[in-house]
Amino acid sequence: MSNPSPLYGDPVEFAATRHRIVINLSGGKDGLVAGTIAMDAARQAGVADRVWTAHASLGPMEWPSVTVDGVRWPSASELAAQHSEALGVPPERHIEVRRSREVDGERVPFDLLTFIAERGDWPWLGRARTCTGPWKTKMVYQAFTPQVRALRRETDGPLMFANVLGMRAEESPDRRNREVWRRTTDNSARVVDEWLPAHQVTTEEVWERTISAGLPYHWCYDSYPGAKDRRGSSRCSCSACTLANHRDLLLTAGRRPRLAELCALVERVRQVPFNPNITMSELIALSRRRDAPDPGLEVEETEDFERMERDVHAALRKPPTWDSKARTEPGELLHSAAGCDGCS
């Protein structure tokens, strides 16, 4: 378990002070382990009935469901709901949120890749992380606003929330430096403390906990659905993350070629590379080499993806809404992609 907090003493004491404990589940392995630790603390504190789970869906950008040999393997969103159930949270206390907007008087899905195409910029590390706050944190906060209003009529002072995330120190230098507890919101309505229960848990320990407890995990982690070898993607949720490692991105290009081609189209039209170190066009070329990791399967995209595809094409017919400092000279990305012969 994570080290005791200098503010709250230990996880059980911390849980006891919360009106709501919100466990964020992406459908990935880390959120489930963090949720297990948080739920254990809540049970010991006698406040398990205050635990809710939330999944901020990225729609077609998430790893979808697949059917192989007559067996259906769930999507990231579906698995998040299964993880909530595995934690012992009743279905009515699991919330799924997804960003939308109004078009011609009707609410329709607003997808992350459409936003990137409209903006003309990718969310890199060290720059505007437009793929996190507005698409995840803000959506979850909004979902709990009605509860805040109702509970405030019964409570003196602001409501105390715990926002439980699956971030771990081993994942990156940025996450290594994150505090286990930190206050992110403090106003008259609510106080939100971010909690990273699995911060010091290693990847090996995550898998040990998951497998030994018989907990479900996403098919994308395996080399092939049902292989149970954890030789697939190292991360789940957004299947085309600009911050993913090189091997994961090669697997994405092989497993979801239509998504990879759509990302490559966005970078070519907007003249902003998918990643500061490599373009999606180069990744596609590398994924077709004999020494590339075996994708195991090719995803059959859904109608939801096709709708996003149309939205992205429509967005690219208009000027970008943001003047990206990463924009290259006209034609530079096209030239780079055409000349790639296995560059790294």
Secondary structure, 3 states (H helix, E strand, C coil): CCCCCCCCCCHHHHHHCCCEEEEECCCCHHHHHHHHHHHHHHHHHCCHHHEEEEEEECHHHECCCEEECCEEECCHHHHHHHHHHHHCCCHHHEEEEECEEEECCEEEECCHHHHHHHHCCCCCCCCCCCCCHHHHHHHHHHHHHHHHHHHHCCCCCCEEEEEECCCCHHHCHHHHCCCCEEEEEECCCEEEEEECCCCCCCHHHHHHHHHHCCCCCCHHHCCCCCCCCCCCCCCCCECCCCCCCHHHHHHHHHHCHHHHHHHHHHHHHHCCCCCCCCCHHHHHHHHCCCCCCCCCCCCCCCHHHHHHHHHHHHHHCCCCCCCCCCCCCCCHHHHHHHCCCCCC
